[in-house]
Amino acid sequence: MKQRFLFLMLIFFCMTAGAQVRPKMNALFNQLKELGAAPLVKKTGAPNVPTRLMHHVNIYYSPDMYIGVESPILDSLLRERKNELDSQLATIRSTLDELQGEAQESYHYEYHRDGIDTISYSMNFSCDSMQTKKIQVGYRTYIDSDESIYFNYEPVTTQMSGSYRGYLGYLTTMSKNDSSCEQYTIEKLTNDIDCLFRQHLIKSRKAMWRHDKDFSDSVSNATLSGTVWFNYACDFLSITNYPNHTSEGVTECSIYTIPAEQDLLAELLLEKFDSLALEYTDKQNSYYYDYTYEPAFNNPLRNIVLVTYDHIKGVINPFADFYSLHLSLDEFGFHFGIFHTKGIEWIPRNWPSIKTYVNGKKTYFKGMRPEGNMVHR
C-alpha cells in the first residue's frame, strides 16, 4: 500500500507539473482532500486538439442523505456533515476571491434570500483570445480556455428543503507530447493487459451484452447522450453514448477477476493496469481519450479508468469501435474489465457476473449469480 501511495504521488506531481497547476489551486485541492472533498482528475485528448487536465470537485448536503438513521444520531451526523459542507464552501470561496485579481477576466454572482444561497464564479487566465470561448446561461458564465475556473453553488430544488450542491471545475492545458514517438494502439494496450494478467495465471472470462433498437427505445432515457447513472432499481449501471446517436449497441468484454482474499495482488495489478492506461494516453494521438487518475475499486466516480474511440470515424459511423476500461469490487472479488462496444455502451448492473445480456434476458457466469437482490455500484 505504501508503494501504491508513492506511485500515486509521483503521478500527481508529474501531471500537475505538465499542466502548470496554479499554486493556490494546488493548495486548495490539498485542503479539500483534508475536508473530505478530494478532486476527481481527468486527462482528455484527441487528434489536433490540446491535451487537457480537468480537476472536478463536488460538494453536497441533503437532510435525507442518511437513510434509516434515527435521532439523535441522525441530528449529530447531519450537523457534522453540514459543518463539513460549510468548511468546504468557505475554503473554495476564499481561494477564488484571491484568484480574481490574477484572472484575465472574472465573473462573480451571488444571491441570498431567507437563508437560501446561490453563488457562481467564472474566471479565465488565458491571454489567447483566439482559444477562449464564453457562454452566458442565466446568471452563469461558462469559459473554455487554456486555463479557466468555474464554480457554482445552489440549492437542489428536487430534494428536501435545505439540500445544496456545489461544483468546482479547474481546466488547464498540458504541454504537447512528441508526436514522433512510437504509437501505442488500443490493440496493443488490450494485448498488454491480457499479458499482464496471464503472467499471474489469470485468464479472462468473455461476456457479451446486446440491446437492439426496439428494446433500447422501450427503456426510459436510453437515448440520452453522455453518461447516465441510474438508481439501484434499474437494470443498468450506466448508459454511455460516445459519440454516436443511435440507440442500439453490442459490447464484448474481457473480464479478469482476483479473489477477494488476494487484495495485495489486486492492488499490484491495479497499479500496473493503471500505468498501461496512462501510457496509452501519452503515446497515441489518433483516438479521443478520457482518462481518470487514481482509479479505485470502491469509488463509483473513479472506477472508469479509460474511455477511448476514433472520434473521426464515430461522426460518420455510429457503430465505430468504442473501448473502455473498468473496475468493480463485489463478494466475488476484484474485477478488471475491457469493454469493446459498437453503438451505445450499456453496462449492466453486476456486470462482472453477467455472461450475456440480450434485450433484457440475462445469463450468469457459473457460480457468480449475486445472492438475492444484491447489487453493486
N, C-alpha and C positions, 0 to 999 in steps of 0.2 A: 504493500500500500504506500510505503514511503517513496519507493521508486516511481510509482504512478503519480504521486503528488509532485515530485521533482520534474517529471516529464511534462506534466500539465503547466507547471510554472514556466518551463523553458518555452513551450509553445506560446503561452500568453505573452511572454516577453518579446518573442520574435514577431508575433502578429501585430502587437501594438507599435513596435519599432518600425515595421514596414508600412504601417498606416499612419504613423505620426499622430498618435492619440494625444490630445492636449493634456498637459499635466493636471489641470484642475478637473478634467473629466476622469482621468485615471484615478485621482484621489477620491472623486465622488463614487466611482464604482467600487472601490475598496471599502468605503464607508457603508455603501448599500449592502455589500456582502455581509458585513457585520450586523446589519439591521434586518437580515433575512430576505433581501431582495437582490440576489446575485443576478447580473445581466446574462441574458442569452446572447451569444455572439455568433454571428453568421458571416460567412465569406461567400460572395457571389461573383461570377464572372461569365463571360461569353465572348465569342469572336468579335473583334473590332470595338469592344467597349471596355472601359476601365474596370479593374478588379476592385470590388467594394467590400468594406468591412462595416457591418451594422451591429451595434450594441442595442439590444432590446431589454427594457426593464418594465415589468408590470407590477403595479401595487393595487391592492384590492381589500375591501372590507364590506361585509354584509351581516346584519343581525341574525341571519339564518345560516351562517357558514358552519355552525356546529350542529349537526343533526343528531337528535336523540340524547343530548346532554341536558340535564335538568339543573335548575337553580339550586343552591347559589354558585355551584361550579361553573355554570354557563355564564353568569354575570361576570365572574372573575376572568374567564377566558376571553370574553368579548371585550372587557375593559383593557386587558393586556394587548389584544390584537388591535384595538382602536388606537392605543398609545403607540404601538409599533408603526401603524399607518401614519399617524401624525408625525412621528420622528422621520420616517422615510420622506414624507412630503416636505417637511421643513428643510431637510438636508438637500433635497433636489432644488428647492427654490433658492436656497442660499447660494448654491453654486451657479445657478442660471442667472441670478441677479448680478453676480460678479462678472460673468462672461458677457453680459450685454454690452459692456463698454469695449470689448475686444472684437465684436462682430462687425462685419461689413454692413449688414442691415439686420434689424431686430424688431420683432413684433411681440407685444405682451398685452393680454386681455384678461380682465378679472370681473366677476360678477358675484356679489354676495347679498343674499336676502334671506331673512328668517332662518339663519344657520345653514343655508344651502350655498355651497361654493362651486364656482366654475372658474377654472384657471387655464390659460393657454400661453405657451411661449413658442416662438419660432425664430431661429437665428441662422444666418448664412455667414460663413467665414471665408468663402472663396472670393478671390478678386477677379476670377474669369467669368465675366457676364455671359459669354457665349455658352458656358456649360451650366448656367443657372436657370432653373425653371421655377416659377412661382404660381401657385393656385390658391385662390381665396374661396372658401366654403363657409358661409355664415361668418362667425367670429373667428374661425380657424384659418391660419395661413400655413400652407404647406410649401416647403422649399426643397428642391432637389438640386444639389450642387456637389462639388468635390468634398466639401465638409459642411455639414449642417446639423442642427439640433431641433428636435420637435418634442414638446411636452404638452399633454392635455390631461386635465383632472376634472371629473364631473360626476354628478350623481347618476346612479343607474336607475332609470325610471321604471324598468320592468321588474326590478327586485323589490324587496321590502323597503319601506321608508328608512332612510339613513344609510343606504348602500352607496358605496363610492368605488370608482376605479380610476386608475391613472396609468398613462403610458408614456415612457420616455424612450425616444429613439435618437441615436447618435450615429451619423453616417460619415465615413471617411473613405478616401481613395488610396489604395495601396500602390506601391511602386510596381512598375511593369517587370515581368519576368523576361528572361532572354528567350525570344521566340525561336531561336535556333536549337534549343535543347531537344533532346530525344522526346518524341511524342509518346505519352503514356495513355494508350487507348482503353476504352471501357472493357474491351475483351481481355486485354492484358490484366487489368485490375481484377476482374472476376476470376481469372485463372490464378492469379497470385493469392487471392483469398482462399480459393479451393486448396491450393498447395499448402497454405498456412495451416489449415485445419487437418489436412491429411498427414502433415508432419506429426501431429498429435493423435493420429489414428481416429480422427473424427470424420465420418462420411456424411454427406448431405442427404437430406430427405427431399424428394421432389413433390411439389404441390402445384395445383392449377386452379385458378378462380376465374370464372367467366360470367358475364352478365350481358345478355343480348338487349337490343334496343327496346323491345316491348316490355321486358321485365324492368329495365332501367327506368323507363318513363313512368312505370307504375309506383316507383319508390319516391316518396316525398324528398325534394331537394337534390335529387340525383344529378341534375344537370347544372348545378351551381358551379361556377368557375372557382379556381383557387382550392384551398383545403378546407373541408368542413368536418369538424369534430362533433360526433353525436353523443347523446346521453346513453346511459347504460341499458336502456330499454331497446335500443336499436341493435340490429344485427351486424352493423359495421362500425369499425373503429374510426375510419375516416374515408372520405372520397376526395381524390385529388385529380384535378383537370389541368394538366400541363402538357402542351399548350393548346390542345385542341378543344373543340366544342361539340364533339359527338357525345352520345350518351352510353354507348356500349363499350366493352373492353374485355381483354383477357390478360391475365397475369400468370406467368410461370415463375416458380420460386425454387430457390435452393435454400434449405434451412439447416443450420448447424446448431446442435444442442449440447451444452455442457451440463452434466448432472448438478443438481442444486448443492450437493455437498462439496463440489470442487470449485469453490468460489475463488481461490487463488489462481487456478488455471484460467477461469473465466476473465479475471481482471488482466492477466497477462495477455490473453488473446484479444481482449478489448483494446488494449494499448496498441498492439500490432495491427489490428483491424482498422483502428482509427488512423494510425500512421500511414497505412496504404491509401486510405481515402484522401487524406491531406496531400500525399504525394501526387495523387491524380490531379488535384486542383492546381498544383504547381507546375506540372509537366504536360499539360494539354491546353490547346486553345481552339479546339474545334467544336466542343459541346458547351451548352449552357450548364452551369452547376450552381447548386445551393448547398453549402457545407456548414454543419453545426459543430462548433468547437466543444470540447469536453462532453461528449455523449455519455449517457448513463442508462443503466438498465431500469432503474426505479423512478425515473423522472420523465413523464409523458412529453414534456417540452424538449427533451434532449435525446429522445430515442430514435429520431430520424437523423441518421448520420450524414447522408448524401442523397441529393436528387440531381439527376443529370439527363440531358437529352439533346438531340440535334435540333436546335430551335429553327433553323432554316427549313429543314425537311418537315418539321412539325407544323409550320404555317401552311405548307402545301398539302401535306398528307396527315389527316387526323389520326392515322394509325401508325405514325412513325414511332421508332423504338424509344422507350422511356424507362430509365433504370433508377432504382433507389435502394439504399442500404438501411436496414432497420435493426433495432434491438428490442428484446422483450424479456421479462422475468415473470415466471409463474411457478406453480407447485411442481412442474416437471423439470425446471432448470433454467439456465441462462441460454437465450436463443439469439442467433445472428441470422439475418435474412437478406438474401439478394433477390430483389424483385425485378422482373423484366416484363414490361407492360406494353401492349398496343391498344390505344384508346384511352379510356379513363381508368385510373388505378383505384380499385375498391379494395380496402384492407378489411377483411372480416375480423370481427372481434374474436379473440382467442386464436389468432392466425397461426401460431406455432403448432397447434393441434389439428388444423383443418387440412386434409389432404386434397379434397376437391370441394368447390362451391360453384354450382352451375345453376343460375337462375333461382336461387333460394334453397336448393337442395344440397345438403352437406354430407360429406363423409369425413371420418376422423382417422388419423394415424392410429395403428393398433396400440392399445394401452394408454392413449393420450386424450380420451374424451374427458373434458372437465366434469368434476362431480357436481351434481345438482344444477343450479343456475349460476354457478360461479363464473364471473367474467373478469377480465383484466384490461387495464389501460395499456 
